[in-house]
């Protein structure tokens, strides 16, 4: 199975370490504000052109941790440490077991 970049993000209603921008329904991630390591990984995904980035939302209240979608990186802004996404596709899969934060994980296409 190929390695895929999986971003671990807090549920929109949970306390946020970094600012994440969600659509009004809280179902689709529009952008993240992140650290240099994740910013660099997203830049590589953007430079790669056709690479999907998977979004895993952490557990919160009654919501289980799930891979909820996949996106393409649209823009990386190092001055604000913000990554914008486009081409959201809904996805529903069990959480990656490789986590301690956002990382590359074994994940099917």
DODOBA-645536 format. One line per 8 residues: number of its first residue (from 0); for each residue x, y, z of C-alpha. Coordinates in Angstrom, 1 decimal, padded with zeros to 4 digits. Layout:
NUM	X Y Z  ...;
END
This chain:
0	000.0 000.0 000.0  001.4 003.5 -000.8  002.2 006.0 001.8  -000.2 009.0 001.9  000.0 012.3 003.8  -002.8 012.2 006.4  -003.5 015.5 008.3  -004.8 015.1 011.8;
8	-007.1 018.0 012.8  -009.2 018.8 015.8  -013.0 018.5 015.5  -014.3 022.0 014.6  -016.1 022.3 018.0  -013.1 021.2 020.0  -010.3 023.4 021.3  -007.9 024.3 018.5;
16	-004.1 024.3 018.8  -004.0 025.8 015.3  -006.7 027.7 013.4  -008.5 025.5 011.0  -011.1 026.8 008.5  -014.2 024.7 007.9  -017.1 025.3 005.7  -020.4 026.4 007.4;
24	-021.5 022.8 007.9  -018.2 021.8 009.5  -017.9 018.9 007.1  -015.1 020.2 004.7  -011.7 021.6 005.6  -010.9 024.8 003.7  -007.5 025.6 005.3  -005.2 024.8 008.2;
32	-002.7 026.9 010.0  000.2 024.6 011.0  003.8 024.2 011.9  006.8 024.2 009.6  007.0 020.4 009.3  003.4 020.0 008.1  003.7 023.1 005.9  006.7 021.5 004.2;
40	004.9 018.2 003.6  001.9 020.1 002.1  004.3 022.1 -000.1  005.7 018.8 -001.4  002.2 017.5 -002.1  001.5 020.7 -004.0  004.8 020.4 -006.0  003.9 016.8 -006.7;
48	000.8 018.0 -008.6  -001.6 015.2 -008.4  -001.2 014.0 -004.8  -004.2 013.6 -002.5  -003.9 014.7 001.2  -006.2 012.8 003.5  -008.0 014.6 006.4  -008.5 012.8 009.7;
56	-010.7 014.5 012.3  -009.9 013.6 015.9  -012.4 012.2 018.3  -014.7 014.7 020.0  -017.7 014.1 022.3  -019.8 011.5 020.4  -017.9 011.8 017.2  -015.3 009.1 016.5;
64	-012.0 009.8 014.9  -012.4 009.2 011.1  -010.7 010.0 007.8  -013.5 012.3 006.6  -012.1 013.5 003.2  -009.3 014.0 000.9  -008.1 017.3 -000.7  -005.6 018.8 -003.1;
72	-003.3 021.5 -001.7  -004.2 024.7 -003.5  -001.8 027.2 -001.8  001.0 027.2 000.8  001.7 030.5 002.5  004.8 030.4 004.7  004.4 033.9 006.0  001.1 032.9 007.7;
80	001.8 029.2 008.0  -001.5 028.6 006.3  -002.3 025.8 003.8  -005.4 026.2 001.6  -007.2 023.2 000.0  -009.4 022.6 -003.0  -011.2 019.7 -004.7  -012.6 018.3 -001.5;
88	-013.9 014.7 -001.8  -015.8 013.1 001.0  -014.2 010.0 002.4  -015.1 007.8 005.3  -012.5 005.4 006.6  -011.2 004.3 010.0  -008.5 006.3 011.5  -004.9 005.8 010.5;
96	-003.0 003.8 013.2  000.3 005.5 012.5  -000.5 008.7 014.4  001.1 010.8 016.9  000.3 013.8 014.7  000.0 014.4 011.0  002.2 012.0 009.1  002.6 009.8 006.1;
104	000.7 006.6 006.7  -000.1 003.4 004.7  -003.4 004.2 003.1  -005.3 003.0 000.0  -006.1 005.2 -002.9;
END
